[in-house]
Amino acid sequence: MYRCGICTKTIAPRTSLGGKVTTRFRPHRHPARAKANRRIRVDDKWVRPDDPGGIGQQIVAEVDACPLCFEEATEPL
């Protein structure tokens, strides 16, 4: 048994979890890292390229959802 984080209903025993639904994100800036990637061969030399970093998102909060709520939350717009 578990409680759905979206509809707050208690779900019956032996009912599988629909999935986790992300409720909040936050922006995150990933820093550049020197020589972070695996070695590759360039012009007969082995080099380790840099990771440029970038901007992305991090998950702040996610809730367990029943199968019906999960399906509704993940349907394409």
Gaussian input, Z-matrix of N, CA and C with variables (Angstrom, degrees):
# hf/3-21g

backbone

0 1
 N
 C     1     B1
 C     2     B2     1     A1
 N     3     B3     2     A2     1     D1
 C     4     B4     3     A3     2     D2
 C     5     B5     4     A4     3     D3
 N     6     B6     5     A5     4     D4
 C     7     B7     6     A6     5     D5
 C     8     B8     7     A7     6     D6
 N     9     B9     8     A8     7     D7
 C    10    B10     9     A9     8     D8
 C    11    B11    10    A10     9     D9
 N    12    B12    11    A11    10    D10
 C    13    B13    12    A12    11    D11
 C    14    B14    13    A13    12    D12
 N    15    B15    14    A14    13    D13
 C    16    B16    15    A15    14    D14
 C    17    B17    16    A16    15    D15
 N    18    B18    17    A17    16    D16
 C    19    B19    18    A18    17    D17
 C    20    B20    19    A19    18    D18
 N    21    B21    20    A20    19    D19
 C    22    B22    21    A21    20    D20
 C    23    B23    22    A22    21    D21
 N    24    B24    23    A23    22    D22
 C    25    B25    24    A24    23    D23
 C    26    B26    25    A25    24    D24
 N    27    B27    26    A26    25    D25
 C    28    B28    27    A27    26    D26
 C    29    B29    28    A28    27    D27
 N    30    B30    29    A29    28    D28
 C    31    B31    30    A30    29    D29
 C    32    B32    31    A31    30    D30
 N    33    B33    32    A32    31    D31
 C    34    B34    33    A33    32    D32
 C    35    B35    34    A34    33    D33
 N    36    B36    35    A35    34    D34
 C    37    B37    36    A36    35    D35
 C    38    B38    37    A37    36    D36
 N    39    B39    38    A38    37    D37
 C    40    B40    39    A39    38    D38
 C    41    B41    40    A40    39    D39
 N    42    B42    41    A41    40    D40
 C    43    B43    42    A42    41    D41
 C    44    B44    43    A43    42    D42
 N    45    B45    44    A44    43    D43
 C    46    B46    45    A45    44    D44
 C    47    B47    46    A46    45    D45
 N    48    B48    47    A47    46    D46
 C    49    B49    48    A48    47    D47
 C    50    B50    49    A49    48    D48
 N    51    B51    50    A50    49    D49
 C    52    B52    51    A51    50    D50
 C    53    B53    52    A52    51    D51
 N    54    B54    53    A53    52    D52
 C    55    B55    54    A54    53    D53
 C    56    B56    55    A55    54    D54
 N    57    B57    56    A56    55    D55
 C    58    B58    57    A57    56    D56
 C    59    B59    58    A58    57    D57
 N    60    B60    59    A59    58    D58
 C    61    B61    60    A60    59    D59
 C    62    B62    61    A61    60    D60
 N    63    B63    62    A62    61    D61
 C    64    B64    63    A63    62    D62
 C    65    B65    64    A64    63    D63
 N    66    B66    65    A65    64    D64
 C    67    B67    66    A66    65    D65
 C    68    B68    67    A67    66    D66
 N    69    B69    68    A68    67    D67
 C    70    B70    69    A69    68    D68
 C    71    B71    70    A70    69    D69
 N    72    B72    71    A71    70    D70
 C    73    B73    72    A72    71    D71
 C    74    B74    73    A73    72    D72
 N    75    B75    74    A74    73    D73
 C    76    B76    75    A75    74    D74
 C    77    B77    76    A76    75    D75
 N    78    B78    77    A77    76    D76
 C    79    B79    78    A78    77    D77
 C    80    B80    79    A79    78    D78
 N    81    B81    80    A80    79    D79
 C    82    B82    81    A81    80    D80
 C    83    B83    82    A82    81    D81
 N    84    B84    83    A83    82    D82
 C    85    B85    84    A84    83    D83
 C    86    B86    85    A85    84    D84
 N    87    B87    86    A86    85    D85
 C    88    B88    87    A87    86    D86
 C    89    B89    88    A88    87    D87
 N    90    B90    89    A89    88    D88
 C    91    B91    90    A90    89    D89
 C    92    B92    91    A91    90    D90
 N    93    B93    92    A92    91    D91
 C    94    B94    93    A93    92    D92
 C    95    B95    94    A94    93    D93
 N    96    B96    95    A95    94    D94
 C    97    B97    96    A96    95    D95
 C    98    B98    97    A97    96    D96
 N    99    B99    98    A98    97    D97
 C   100   B100    99    A99    98    D98
 C   101   B101   100   A100    99    D99
 N   102   B102   101   A101   100   D100
 C   103   B103   102   A102   101   D101
 C   104   B104   103   A103   102   D102
 N   105   B105   104   A104   103   D103
 C   106   B106   105   A105   104   D104
 C   107   B107   106   A106   105   D105
 N   108   B108   107   A107   106   D106
 C   109   B109   108   A108   107   D107
 C   110   B110   109   A109   108   D108
 N   111   B111   110   A110   109   D109
 C   112   B112   111   A111   110   D110
 C   113   B113   112   A112   111   D111
 N   114   B114   113   A113   112   D112
 C   115   B115   114   A114   113   D113
 C   116   B116   115   A115   114   D114
 N   117   B117   116   A116   115   D115
 C   118   B118   117   A117   116   D116
 C   119   B119   118   A118   117   D117
 N   120   B120   119   A119   118   D118
 C   121   B121   120   A120   119   D119
 C   122   B122   121   A121   120   D120
 N   123   B123   122   A122   121   D121
 C   124   B124   123   A123   122   D122
 C   125   B125   124   A124   123   D123
 N   126   B126   125   A125   124   D124
 C   127   B127   126   A126   125   D125
 C   128   B128   127   A127   126   D126
 N   129   B129   128   A128   127   D127
 C   130   B130   129   A129   128   D128
 C   131   B131   130   A130   129   D129
 N   132   B132   131   A131   130   D130
 C   133   B133   132   A132   131   D131
 C   134   B134   133   A133   132   D132
 N   135   B135   134   A134   133   D133
 C   136   B136   135   A135   134   D134
 C   137   B137   136   A136   135   D135
 N   138   B138   137   A137   136   D136
 C   139   B139   138   A138   137   D137
 C   140   B140   139   A139   138   D138
 N   141   B141   140   A140   139   D139
 C   142   B142   141   A141   140   D140
 C   143   B143   142   A142   141   D141
 N   144   B144   143   A143   142   D142
 C   145   B145   144   A144   143   D143
 C   146   B146   145   A145   144   D144
 N   147   B147   146   A146   145   D145
 C   148   B148   147   A147   146   D146
 C   149   B149   148   A148   147   D147
 N   150   B150   149   A149   148   D148
 C   151   B151   150   A150   149   D149
 C   152   B152   151   A151   150   D150
 N   153   B153   152   A152   151   D151
 C   154   B154   153   A153   152   D152
 C   155   B155   154   A154   153   D153
 N   156   B156   155   A155   154   D154
 C   157   B157   156   A156   155   D155
 C   158   B158   157   A157   156   D156
 N   159   B159   158   A158   157   D157
 C   160   B160   159   A159   158   D158
 C   161   B161   160   A160   159   D159
 N   162   B162   161   A161   160   D160
 C   163   B163   162   A162   161   D161
 C   164   B164   163   A163   162   D162
 N   165   B165   164   A164   163   D163
 C   166   B166   165   A165   164   D164
 C   167   B167   166   A166   165   D165
 N   168   B168   167   A167   166   D166
 C   169   B169   168   A168   167   D167
 C   170   B170   169   A169   168   D168
 N   171   B171   170   A170   169   D169
 C   172   B172   171   A171   170   D170
 C   173   B173   172   A172   171   D171
 N   174   B174   173   A173   172   D172
 C   175   B175   174   A174   173   D173
 C   176   B176   175   A175   174   D174
 N   177   B177   176   A176   175   D175
 C   178   B178   177   A177   176   D176
 C   179   B179   178   A178   177   D177
 N   180   B180   179   A179   178   D178
 C   181   B181   180   A180   179   D179
 C   182   B182   181   A181   180   D180
 N   183   B183   182   A182   181   D181
 C   184   B184   183   A183   182   D182
 C   185   B185   184   A184   183   D183
 N   186   B186   185   A185   184   D184
 C   187   B187   186   A186   185   D185
 C   188   B188   187   A187   186   D186
 N   189   B189   188   A188   187   D187
 C   190   B190   189   A189   188   D188
 C   191   B191   190   A190   189   D189
 N   192   B192   191   A191   190   D190
 C   193   B193   192   A192   191   D191
 C   194   B194   193   A193   192   D192
 N   195   B195   194   A194   193   D193
 C   196   B196   195   A195   194   D194
 C   197   B197   196   A196   195   D195
 N   198   B198   197   A197   196   D196
 C   199   B199   198   A198   197   D197
 C   200   B200   199   A199   198   D198
 N   201   B201   200   A200   199   D199
 C   202   B202   201   A201   200   D200
 C   203   B203   202   A202   201   D201
 N   204   B204   203   A203   202   D202
 C   205   B205   204   A204   203   D203
 C   206   B206   205   A205   204   D204
 N   207   B207   206   A206   205   D205
 C   208   B208   207   A207   206   D206
 C   209   B209   208   A208   207   D207
 N   210   B210   209   A209   208   D208
 C   211   B211   210   A210   209   D209
 C   212   B212   211   A211   210   D210
 N   213   B213   212   A212   211   D211
 C   214   B214   213   A213   212   D212
 C   215   B215   214   A214   213   D213
 N   216   B216   215   A215   214   D214
 C   217   B217   216   A216   215   D215
 C   218   B218   217   A217   216   D216
 N   219   B219   218   A218   217   D217
 C   220   B220   219   A219   218   D218
 C   221   B221   220   A220   219   D219
 N   222   B222   221   A221   220   D220
 C   223   B223   222   A222   221   D221
 C   224   B224   223   A223   222   D222
 N   225   B225   224   A224   223   D223
 C   226   B226   225   A225   224   D224
 C   227   B227   226   A226   225   D225
 N   228   B228   227   A227   226   D226
 C   229   B229   228   A228   227   D227
 C   230   B230   229   A229   228   D228

   B1=1.4512
   B2=1.5237
   B3=1.3092
   B4=1.4581
   B5=1.5189
   B6=1.3053
   B7=1.4586
   B8=1.5263
   B9=1.3230
   B10=1.4623
   B11=1.5252
   B12=1.3085
   B13=1.4587
   B14=1.5097
   B15=1.3365
   B16=1.4546
   B17=1.5282
   B18=1.3366
   B19=1.4668
   B20=1.5303
   B21=1.3031
   B22=1.4772
   B23=1.5272
   B24=1.3241
   B25=1.4624
   B26=1.5244
   B27=1.3235
   B28=1.4507
   B29=1.5186
   B30=1.3157
   B31=1.4539
   B32=1.5227
   B33=1.3195
   B34=1.4633
   B35=1.5275
   B36=1.3324
   B37=1.4608
   B38=1.5249
   B39=1.3093
   B40=1.4651
   B41=1.5259
   B42=1.3274
   B43=1.4620
   B44=1.5160
   B45=1.3128
   B46=1.4644
   B47=1.5282
   B48=1.3049
   B49=1.4495
   B50=1.5188
   B51=1.3234
   B52=1.4548
   B53=1.5223
   B54=1.3024
   B55=1.4558
   B56=1.5142
   B57=1.3053
   B58=1.4577
   B59=1.5251
   B60=1.3225
   B61=1.4577
   B62=1.5209
   B63=1.3058
   B64=1.4588
   B65=1.5235
   B66=1.3182
   B67=1.4597
   B68=1.5226
   B69=1.3379
   B70=1.4654
   B71=1.5218
   B72=1.3370
   B73=1.4617
   B74=1.5180
   B75=1.3168
   B76=1.4606
   B77=1.5181
   B78=1.3225
   B79=1.4608
   B80=1.5256
   B81=1.3055
   B82=1.4614
   B83=1.5229
   B84=1.3120
   B85=1.4658
   B86=1.5226
   B87=1.3196
   B88=1.4592
   B89=1.5263
   B90=1.3211
   B91=1.4665
   B92=1.5248
   B93=1.3079
   B94=1.4628
   B95=1.5230
   B96=1.3404
   B97=1.4650
   B98=1.5208
   B99=1.3000
   B100=1.4542
   B101=1.5312
   B102=1.3145
   B103=1.4675
   B104=1.5330
   B105=1.3178
   B106=1.4535
   B107=1.5276
   B108=1.3190
   B109=1.4629
   B110=1.5204
   B111=1.3296
   B112=1.4602
   B113=1.5259
   B114=1.3042
   B115=1.4609
   B116=1.5224
   B117=1.3268
   B118=1.4604
   B119=1.5278
   B120=1.3031
   B121=1.4654
   B122=1.5246
   B123=1.3366
   B124=1.4589
   B125=1.5164
   B126=1.3373
   B127=1.4738
   B128=1.5235
   B129=1.3291
   B130=1.4635
   B131=1.5267
   B132=1.3294
   B133=1.4586
   B134=1.5271
   B135=1.3230
   B136=1.4563
   B137=1.5207
   B138=1.3276
   B139=1.4633
   B140=1.5273
   B141=1.3266
   B142=1.4626
   B143=1.5233
   B144=1.3334
   B145=1.4659
   B146=1.5299
   B147=1.3135
   B148=1.4580
   B149=1.5314
   B150=1.3241
   B151=1.4563
   B152=1.5213
   B153=1.3356
   B154=1.4547
   B155=1.5285
   B156=1.3243
   B157=1.4586
   B158=1.5237
   B159=1.3160
   B160=1.4544
   B161=1.5143
   B162=1.3191
   B163=1.4497
   B164=1.5190
   B165=1.3236
   B166=1.4550
   B167=1.5179
   B168=1.3218
   B169=1.4531
   B170=1.5184
   B171=1.3251
   B172=1.4530
   B173=1.5180
   B174=1.3333
   B175=1.4543
   B176=1.5260
   B177=1.3310
   B178=1.4576
   B179=1.5243
   B180=1.3380
   B181=1.4584
   B182=1.5226
   B183=1.3212
   B184=1.4540
   B185=1.5187
   B186=1.3321
   B187=1.4607
   B188=1.5235
   B189=1.3390
   B190=1.4585
   B191=1.5253
   B192=1.3275
   B193=1.4579
   B194=1.5232
   B195=1.3322
   B196=1.4627
   B197=1.5316
   B198=1.3272
   B199=1.4600
   B200=1.5340
   B201=1.3253
   B202=1.4701
   B203=1.5286
   B204=1.3061
   B205=1.4700
   B206=1.5211
   B207=1.3316
   B208=1.4578
   B209=1.5262
   B210=1.3179
   B211=1.4618
   B212=1.5277
   B213=1.3114
   B214=1.4553
   B215=1.5319
   B216=1.3223
   B217=1.4721
   B218=1.5175
   B219=1.3309
   B220=1.4570
   B221=1.5126
   B222=1.3239
   B223=1.4701
   B224=1.5188
   B225=1.3380
   B226=1.4613
   B227=1.5310
   B228=1.3217
   B229=1.4777
   B230=1.4800
   A1=109.45
   A2=113.74
   A3=119.84
   A4=108.32
   A5=116.11
   A6=121.19
   A7=107.74
   A8=115.74
   A9=121.20
   A10=108.66
   A11=116.83
   A12=121.39
   A13=113.49
   A14=118.13
   A15=120.85
   A16=110.95
   A17=117.27
   A18=120.32
   A19=112.31
   A20=118.26
   A21=126.82
   A22=113.99
   A23=118.07
   A24=120.82
   A25=109.10
   A26=115.78
   A27=120.60
   A28=107.78
   A29=116.60
   A30=122.23
   A31=108.80
   A32=116.15
   A33=122.46
   A34=111.52
   A35=116.73
   A36=120.16
   A37=110.90
   A38=115.91
   A39=124.93
   A40=114.04
   A41=116.40
   A42=121.36
   A43=106.46
   A44=115.24
   A45=118.23
   A46=110.76
   A47=114.74
   A48=122.14
   A49=108.06
   A50=117.38
   A51=120.80
   A52=110.29
   A53=116.66
   A54=122.20
   A55=110.12
   A56=115.48
   A57=120.95
   A58=107.83
   A59=115.66
   A60=121.92
   A61=107.93
   A62=116.62
   A63=121.64
   A64=108.64
   A65=115.61
   A66=119.94
   A67=113.08
   A68=118.13
   A69=120.06
   A70=110.40
   A71=115.01
   A72=123.73
   A73=108.61
   A74=115.95
   A75=120.54
   A76=107.69
   A77=117.60
   A78=119.80
   A79=110.25
   A80=115.50
   A81=119.61
   A82=108.97
   A83=115.76
   A84=121.04
   A85=107.95
   A86=116.33
   A87=121.75
   A88=108.75
   A89=118.20
   A90=120.21
   A91=111.88
   A92=115.42
   A93=121.06
   A94=108.76
   A95=116.28
   A96=121.04
   A97=108.99
   A98=116.07
   A99=121.26
   A100=110.21
   A101=116.74
   A102=124.40
   A103=112.47
   A104=116.86
   A105=121.21
   A106=113.09
   A107=117.66
   A108=120.46
   A109=111.91
   A110=116.07
   A111=120.35
   A112=111.00
   A113=115.23
   A114=120.50
   A115=110.99
   A116=115.23
   A117=121.03
   A118=108.02
   A119=115.64
   A120=120.68
   A121=109.35
   A122=115.69
   A123=122.16
   A124=107.86
   A125=116.74
   A126=121.94
   A127=112.23
   A128=116.79
   A129=124.00
   A130=113.97
   A131=117.35
   A132=121.77
   A133=108.06
   A134=116.32
   A135=121.16
   A136=108.09
   A137=116.51
   A138=120.84
   A139=109.12
   A140=115.24
   A141=121.23
   A142=107.57
   A143=117.52
   A144=119.71
   A145=112.38
   A146=114.68
   A147=121.46
   A148=110.37
   A149=115.47
   A150=121.88
   A151=106.46
   A152=118.62
   A153=119.90
   A154=114.84
   A155=118.14
   A156=119.84
   A157=109.64
   A158=117.75
   A159=120.49
   A160=112.37
   A161=114.71
   A162=122.00
   A163=108.62
   A164=116.70
   A165=120.67
   A166=110.55
   A167=115.78
   A168=121.16
   A169=109.76
   A170=115.53
   A171=122.44
   A172=108.56
   A173=116.11
   A174=121.18
   A175=108.49
   A176=116.33
   A177=121.57
   A178=109.81
   A179=116.88
   A180=120.50
   A181=110.18
   A182=115.51
   A183=121.25
   A184=108.64
   A185=116.00
   A186=121.07
   A187=109.67
   A188=116.02
   A189=121.31
   A190=108.02
   A191=116.69
   A192=120.48
   A193=110.08
   A194=115.37
   A195=120.56
   A196=108.15
   A197=118.86
   A198=120.81
   A199=114.09
   A200=118.37
   A201=120.43
   A202=111.52
   A203=117.24
   A204=120.90
   A205=111.40
   A206=116.80
   A207=120.16
   A208=110.62
   A209=116.39
   A210=120.68
   A211=110.34
   A212=116.66
   A213=121.53
   A214=111.16
   A215=116.84
   A216=121.29
   A217=112.81
   A218=117.98
   A219=120.12
   A220=114.18
   A221=118.20
   A222=118.53
   A223=109.42
   A224=117.07
   A225=120.03
   A226=111.20
   A227=115.07
   A228=119.60
   A229=112.73
   D1=144.33
   D2=175.09
   D3=-154.00
   D4=165.13
   D5=178.92
   D6=-106.67
   D7=128.88
   D8=178.50
   D9=-66.82
   D10=133.24
   D11=-179.51
   D12=-77.53
   D13=-10.33
   D14=-178.65
   D15=-101.27
   D16=-54.35
   D17=-178.21
   D18=-94.39
   D19=-7.32
   D20=178.74
   D21=59.78
   D22=20.25
   D23=175.72
   D24=-84.68
   D25=148.66
   D26=174.21
   D27=-82.50
   D28=127.52
   D29=-175.43
   D30=-93.07
   D31=141.47
   D32=-175.74
   D33=-62.89
   D34=155.51
   D35=176.97
   D36=-60.37
   D37=151.36
   D38=178.62
   D39=63.49
   D40=20.34
   D41=172.03
   D42=-97.84
   D43=127.57
   D44=-176.22
   D45=-71.87
   D46=154.06
   D47=177.04
   D48=-70.58
   D49=131.60
   D50=177.56
   D51=-65.82
   D52=-40.90
   D53=178.87
   D54=153.53
   D55=-178.53
   D56=177.35
   D57=-100.92
   D58=135.17
   D59=179.92
   D60=-113.79
   D61=127.68
   D62=-179.76
   D63=-78.39
   D64=128.54
   D65=-178.13
   D66=-105.66
   D67=-26.50
   D68=179.38
   D69=-143.17
   D70=143.19
   D71=175.11
   D72=-122.26
   D73=165.30
   D74=169.37
   D75=-141.26
   D76=148.09
   D77=177.95
   D78=-71.05
   D79=147.20
   D80=-179.89
   D81=-143.51
   D82=137.28
   D83=178.19
   D84=-105.53
   D85=119.68
   D86=179.09
   D87=-88.78
   D88=126.87
   D89=-177.31
   D90=-73.78
   D91=156.73
   D92=175.04
   D93=-70.67
   D94=145.91
   D95=179.27
   D96=-129.75
   D97=127.43
   D98=-179.53
   D99=-78.21
   D100=133.93
   D101=175.91
   D102=52.64
   D103=44.52
   D104=-175.62
   D105=-89.43
   D106=-24.13
   D107=-175.33
   D108=-89.60
   D109=165.37
   D110=-179.27
   D111=-69.47
   D112=161.48
   D113=-176.20
   D114=-69.23
   D115=139.40
   D116=173.71
   D117=-130.20
   D118=158.19
   D119=-178.38
   D120=-96.35
   D121=121.82
   D122=179.01
   D123=-131.26
   D124=118.82
   D125=178.62
   D126=52.02
   D127=50.45
   D128=178.65
   D129=61.60
   D130=24.18
   D131=175.90
   D132=-131.77
   D133=146.88
   D134=175.00
   D135=-91.15
   D136=126.09
   D137=179.50
   D138=-129.51
   D139=154.31
   D140=174.75
   D141=-113.78
   D142=103.46
   D143=-176.78
   D144=-68.83
   D145=157.50
   D146=179.17
   D147=-81.28
   D148=154.27
   D149=172.75
   D150=-96.39
   D151=120.04
   D152=-173.93
   D153=-73.71
   D154=-13.29
   D155=-176.52
   D156=78.24
   D157=-157.27
   D158=177.96
   D159=151.82
   D160=-168.45
   D161=-178.08
   D162=-115.46
   D163=136.51
   D164=-179.98
   D165=-151.81
   D166=-160.62
   D167=179.38
   D168=-129.30
   D169=148.96
   D170=173.85
   D171=-117.74
   D172=147.45
   D173=177.20
   D174=-79.26
   D175=129.05
   D176=178.28
   D177=-97.66
   D178=-44.99
   D179=-177.70
   D180=-145.15
   D181=141.89
   D182=173.99
   D183=-142.80
   D184=151.30
   D185=-175.97
   D186=-125.43
   D187=155.59
   D188=173.79
   D189=-77.89
   D190=136.96
   D191=-178.57
   D192=-125.67
   D193=144.94
   D194=175.26
   D195=-70.58
   D196=164.31
   D197=-177.33
   D198=-55.74
   D199=-39.18
   D200=-179.14
   D201=-68.60
   D202=-46.06
   D203=179.43
   D204=-66.53
   D205=-37.86
   D206=179.54
   D207=-64.32
   D208=-42.28
   D209=178.80
   D210=-63.49
   D211=-41.76
   D212=-179.91
   D213=-67.28
   D214=-38.39
   D215=-177.62
   D216=-73.80
   D217=-26.46
   D218=-175.67
   D219=-104.70
   D220=4.91
   D221=178.51
   D222=-71.41
   D223=144.69
   D224=-178.16
   D225=-65.94
   D226=149.29
   D227=-178.43
   D228=-79.26

